Amino acid sequence: MTAPPAPADRDRHRPQTVAPRPAPAGPAAPADLPGPSAPAGPSGQVGPSGSSGAAGARWEAAMARALRTPTWVRLLPVLLVVADLVMEWSIPRSIAAGFLLTVIPVVIAFSSGPGLVAAATAVTVALQALLALRAGHLTEQHHMWTYLATALAGTMGAGLARQRRRQARDLVRVRAVADTLQHTVLRPVPARAGGLRTAGLYHPAQADVGIGGDLYEVCETEHGTRILLGDVRGKGLDAVRTVADVIGAFRVAAHETAELGELADKLDRHVRRGAEQDGDRELFVTAVLLQHRPGTDEIDLVNRGHLAPLLLAPGSVGTVPCPEDLPLGLGHLAAGPAEPPATVPLPPDRTLLLHTDGLTEARDRTGAFYPLAARLTTLPATDPDAVVTFLDHDVRRHAGSLTDDVAVLAFATT
């Protein structure tokens, strides 16, 4: 996103899953797994099992995934032995082909630990000696050098295996920390918040990072349930930093600010201060802020340059009419004061859907955008969980891999 979206662009959206499932790709470690000797969870407390044995088992499982190697790598030493023996029996007996086995200890280092590398080295030297003895060259000079080279390869292989395990351990710890930080910034969306049933979807464009430029938060306050969904201009670590900064500001201001419009203004000023401090005059955040008071069937809504929410019922999808102000961080450029919050009816049989543009801008192989409204009209049920689950699977079928951050929140009154 390089410029504030115009009203004509409101029908553009983005795909993502938020209940929130962490998106670590590959062999990521569990979030409550800081290390083999520290069974604490993300908050520093013992996990639900309350036992260090369970944490140790999770650590071992994460290490096993980090150290996993392709099957062909594990089979390569066997193939080398077979090739050497075939060569041994196909050439004259006066020639010993054991030199081909010299690389086996190093190859094994890519799939095993130092102990197995040392054992493989001893077996390899013994096999080379047997092959040399068969040819009558057991103590011949070039065979002695072959034994020495194999022993040297074994020593280096053991060192490589040890370093490989150390790097895997560091990788597991880093991923565990990253996963914990992700859950600190982007907390799981609760099944219920105040008088709302809620569900969410979050998919960062870079799955191995865990956090992208989209943001969301759900807070229960004395003023009601307050919800934020937004999209930071830009990508990469700068966008992630802004995401964490805006969510932190929202968590504080949501409890201390009585009016939803003033809450949006506070976030606007906060983003602007951050932009000035970083020297980034183009920084802004498109956002939608909602407020629901328990016992009511209506939502207060402020739209700061974001995509308009959708109101869903079985077989129908409608855009929620609401004034659209400038994105957070650009409010000082407005010609007049911001529009007051819009009040939107939300009866129990309707679901309100918030999303970022990664959903509607997901393209298939032909370049066609994901037809969000058309796909939602096919749903027989529109409760929040059903909507989020459907979008999570359907947008993937449409686009395959997602190339942009996606955040989706769905709400219905109880």
Number of C-alpha atoms within 10 A of each C-alpha: 14 10 12 19 17 12 14 7 13 16 17 22 25 26 31 31 26 24 20 22 17 27 20 22 12 10 18 22 27 23 20 23 27 23 21 17 12 15 25 20 19 20 10 11 11 16 17 9 10 13 12 16 13 14 25 17 14 19 26 16 15 24 22 14 16 20 18 15 13 9 9 9 13 17 13 14 19 12 12 17 17 12 14 20 17 12 16 19 12 9 11 10 14 12 16 26 21 23 19 17 22 23 18 22 31 24 21 26 26 21 19 22 20 23 13 16 28 20 12 19 28 17 13 23 22 13 15 26 21 16 22 23 14 15 16 14 18 17 12 11 9 12 19 16 13 19 22 14 16 25 19 16 21 29 17 17 26 25 16 20 24 17 15 20 18 12 14 19 21 14 18 24 23 16 25 25 20 20 26 21 17 21 18 13 20 24 17 21 20 15 14 14 22 18 19 22 19 25 27 29 26 30 30 25 23 17 17 17 19 23 31 28 27 34 27 31 21 25 20 18 18 13 17 19 21 26 21 23 24 31 30 25 19 19 15 13 13 14 20 21 14 24 24 19 15 25 21 13 16 25 18 11 16 28 17 13 17 14 14 20 19 16 19 27 18 19 22 23 16 17 24 23 13 18 17 13 10 11 10 11 13 15 23 28 32 26 30 27 24 22 25 24 19 16 11 13 17 17 21 19 25 28 28 29 25 32 27 28 23 19 23 28 19 16 14 14 21 14 16 17 14 18 17 20 21 23 26 30 26 22 22 15 8 10 7 8 9 19 14 17 22 17 16 17 15 19 15 15 14 19 25 27 23 26 33 30 26 26 29 21 24 29 21 17 9 7 10 13 19 25 18 21 16 12 15 21 17 13 17 12 17 26 24 24 19 15 23 25 16 15 20 22 13 17 25 17 12 17 21 14 13 24 18 23 27 31 31 33 31 27 27 24 25 17
